[in-house]
Amino acid sequence: MYNFALIGHNIGYSKSKEFFESRGYNYDVFDVENFEQTVKILVDSGVYKGFNVTTPYKQKIIKLLKGPVCERSINTVIINSDGTLEGVSTDGAAFYNTFWKNAKPFVKKNKMIKRAAILGYGGVVPSLLDRIALINEVSGYGSGKYGTKIKNIDIFNRTEKNVERHFSYKERKTLPLDAFVPRNYDLIINTIPFKAGIDIQFGTITDPFIYYDLNYADDTLVNKAKGNRFCEVAVNGLEMLYEQAEMSLNYWLYHDKIKEQQK
């Protein structure tokens, strides 16, 4: 029986343990402030095959990994037999898969998404940006006669200094959170917990839009979005959680086999 774990802070809301135990695996949750010490405990114990990393450690884990890391944030780590660590992010793919499952009718009807707003800049956002930009293109409406990538991706954050500045989107802007005007966007992605004081004036939106809330502990904003007749899709992040958890599990179970085949 494999043992897995989750490391984060203030994560009492997490449903990851529920998912993995329903699949028959042991899954321990470490809600800690001393991240690196906890990683060392897991590695030294010799009983864990791998672990997930969540808020606020998805970028902090990178310096502990073996070899070059292409991802800007990591949520899935495998512990090799020699104690070294390797990691990937399943967040971007999980977001895209669940987004497309829910939003396909909207994209087909409206041909493409023109402007996207991201509220907050937590550890998950760096892994989402490339996928968000490709929504139109991969849908089949971007690479052909209808257009290209989503060019206007605005990030609204309380502190601009926390946002990386090397993204490849010329039209990307970083703006203060209080400058967010919902009616300017047809895709709104929220990463800020409702309990942190975020509120969105959906009533000001008078055109079709999609609301995707990566939080799943509180549906206040999802329900508020659904109250606007122009809202065509409003979902929380639970499906994304389960999707990325499934991908994490596959990474842990088949990592060694895939590496052996690549030799």
C-alpha positions in Angstrom: 0.0 0.0 0.0 1.4 3.4 -1.0 1.3 6.3 1.3 0.9 9.9 0.0 0.5 13.3 1.7 -0.4 16.9 1.3 1.6 19.8 2.6 0.2 23.3 2.9 -0.9 25.9 5.5 -4.5 26.8 6.6 -5.9 24.0 4.5 -8.5 22.6 6.8 -11.0 22.9 3.9 -9.1 20.4 1.7 -11.0 17.5 0.2 -7.8 15.8 -1.2 -7.7 13.2 1.7 -11.3 12.3 0.9 -10.4 11.6 -2.7 -7.3 9.5 -2.2 -8.8 7.4 0.6 -11.8 6.7 -1.6 -9.4 5.2 -4.0 -7.9 3.0 -1.3 -4.7 4.9 -0.5 -3.4 6.3 2.8 -3.2 10.1 2.5 -1.9 12.3 5.4 -2.5 16.1 5.6 0.3 18.3 7.0 -1.0 21.8 7.8 2.3 23.4 8.7 4.4 26.6 8.9 7.8 24.9 8.6 7.6 23.6 5.1 11.2 22.4 4.5 11.3 20.6 7.8 8.1 18.8 6.9 9.4 17.7 3.5 12.5 16.3 5.2 10.4 14.4 7.7 8.4 12.8 4.8 11.5 11.9 2.9 13.4 10.5 5.9 10.4 8.4 7.0 10.8 6.2 4.0 7.0 5.4 3.9 5.8 8.0 1.4 5.8 7.5 -2.4 5.0 11.2 -3.0 3.1 14.2 -1.9 1.0 17.2 -3.1 2.0 20.8 -2.4 -0.6 23.5 -2.0 -0.9 27.0 -0.7 1.4 28.7 0.0 4.3 26.4 -1.0 3.9 25.7 -4.7 6.8 27.9 -5.7 8.9 27.3 -2.6 9.2 23.5 -3.4 11.0 24.2 -6.6 14.4 24.8 -5.0 14.2 21.3 -3.4 13.7 19.4 -6.6 16.3 17.5 -8.6 17.4 18.8 -11.9 15.9 21.7 -14.0 12.3 22.6 -13.5 10.3 24.2 -16.3 7.1 24.8 -14.3 6.6 28.1 -12.5 4.9 26.3 -9.7 4.7 22.7 -8.6 1.9 20.8 -6.9 2.9 17.1 -7.3 6.2 15.7 -6.0 7.6 12.1 -6.2 10.2 10.8 -3.7 12.7 8.7 -5.5 14.4 5.7 -3.9 17.6 7.7 -3.4 15.6 10.4 -1.5 15.8 13.0 -4.3 12.6 14.8 -5.3 11.1 15.4 -8.7 7.9 17.4 -9.4 5.4 18.5 -11.9 2.3 20.7 -11.9 -1.1 19.1 -12.7 -2.9 22.3 -12.1 -2.8 23.7 -15.6 -4.0 20.6 -17.3 -6.7 20.0 -14.7 -7.9 23.5 -15.1 -8.1 23.3 -18.9 -9.8 19.9 -18.9 -12.5 20.9 -16.4 -12.9 24.4 -17.9 -13.5 23.0 -21.4 -15.9 20.4 -20.1 -18.1 23.2 -18.7 -17.5 26.0 -21.1 -17.5 24.3 -24.5 -21.1 25.5 -25.3 -20.2 29.1 -24.5 -17.0 29.1 -26.6 -18.8 27.5 -29.5 -21.7 30.0 -29.4 -19.5 33.1 -28.9 -16.7 31.9 -31.2 -13.9 33.0 -28.8 -13.2 34.5 -25.4 -11.9 38.0 -25.9 -10.9 39.2 -22.4 -10.0 37.3 -19.3 -9.5 38.5 -15.7 -7.7 36.6 -13.0 -8.3 37.7 -9.4 -5.4 37.0 -7.2 -2.0 35.6 -7.8 -1.6 32.5 -5.6 0.7 29.6 -6.3 -1.8 28.0 -8.8 -1.9 31.0 -11.2 1.5 30.6 -12.9 0.5 27.1 -14.0 -2.8 28.4 -15.4 -1.6 31.3 -17.6 -0.4 29.3 -20.6 -3.6 27.2 -20.6 -5.9 30.2 -20.3 -4.2 31.8 -23.3 -4.7 28.7 -25.4 -8.5 28.2 -24.7 -9.5 29.8 -28.0 -6.7 28.2 -30.0 -7.2 24.6 -28.7 -10.9 24.8 -28.9 -10.7 25.0 -32.7 -11.9 28.6 -32.8 -8.5 30.2 -32.4 -6.1 28.6 -34.7 -8.3 28.9 -37.7 -10.4 31.6 -39.2 -11.8 33.0 -35.9 -8.7 34.3 -34.1 -5.7 33.4 -32.0 -4.8 33.2 -28.3 -6.7 35.2 -25.7 -4.6 38.3 -25.9 -6.0 40.3 -23.1 -5.3 38.6 -19.7 -5.5 41.0 -16.8 -4.2 40.0 -13.4 -5.7 41.8 -10.4 -3.8 41.4 -7.2 -3.5 43.2 -3.9 0.3 43.6 -4.4 1.7 43.9 -7.9 5.2 43.1 -6.8 4.1 39.5 -6.2 3.3 39.0 -9.9 6.0 37.7 -12.2 6.7 40.0 -15.2 8.1 37.6 -17.8 4.9 36.3 -19.4 4.7 36.2 -23.1 1.5 38.2 -23.5 2.1 41.7 -24.7 -1.4 42.7 -23.7 -1.1 41.3 -20.2 -1.6 43.9 -17.5 -1.2 43.7 -13.7 -3.6 45.9 -11.9 -4.6 46.6 -8.3 -7.5 44.4 -7.1 -9.8 47.4 -6.5 -9.5 48.4 -10.2 -11.4 45.3 -11.3 -14.5 46.1 -13.3 -16.4 42.9 -14.0 -18.4 44.1 -17.0 -15.1 44.4 -19.0 -14.5 40.6 -19.2 -16.2 37.6 -20.6 -14.1 35.2 -18.5 -13.5 35.8 -14.8 -11.3 33.4 -12.9 -11.1 33.9 -9.1 -8.4 32.4 -6.9 -9.1 34.5 -3.8 -11.1 32.8 -1.0 -14.4 34.5 -0.1 -13.4 34.7 3.5 -10.4 36.8 2.5 -12.9 39.6 1.7 -13.3 39.3 -2.1 -16.6 40.4 -3.6 -17.6 40.7 -7.2 -20.4 43.0 -8.5 -21.8 40.5 -11.0 -24.9 42.7 -11.4 -22.9 45.2 -13.5 -22.3 42.6 -16.2 -24.6 42.9 -19.2 -23.0 40.5 -21.7 -22.5 36.7 -21.7 -19.7 35.6 -19.3 -18.1 32.7 -17.6 -17.2 32.6 -13.9 -14.7 30.0 -12.7 -13.9 30.0 -9.0 -10.9 27.9 -8.0 -12.2 27.8 -4.5 -14.7 25.1 -3.5 -15.1 25.6 0.2 -17.6 28.4 -0.3 -20.0 28.8 -3.2 -21.2 32.3 -2.3 -19.7 33.9 -5.4 -20.6 31.1 -7.7 -24.3 31.4 -6.6 -24.1 35.2 -6.9 -22.8 34.8 -10.5 -25.6 32.4 -11.4 -28.0 35.1 -10.3 -27.1 37.2 -13.3 -29.0 36.1 -16.4 -26.0 36.8 -18.6 -23.9 34.2 -16.7 -23.7 31.1 -19.0 -21.2 29.1 -16.9 -20.4 29.3 -13.1 -18.5 26.6 -11.5 -16.2 26.1 -8.4 -12.9 24.3 -8.3 -14.0 20.9 -7.0 -13.9 19.3 -10.4 -10.4 20.7 -10.9 -9.3 19.3 -7.6 -10.4 15.8 -8.4 -8.9 16.1 -11.9 -5.5 17.2 -10.7 -5.6 14.6 -7.9 -6.2 11.8 -10.5 -3.2 13.2 -12.6 -1.1 13.3 -9.4 -1.9 9.7 -8.7 -1.0 8.6 -12.2 2.3 10.4 -11.9 3.2 8.7 -8.7 2.1 5.2 -9.8 3.7 5.2 -13.3 6.7 7.6 -12.9 9.2 4.8 -12.5 7.9 2.7 -15.4 7.9 5.7 -17.7 11.5 6.6 -16.8 12.6 3.1 -17.4 11.0 3.1 -20.8 12.8 6.3 -21.7 16.3 4.8 -21.0 
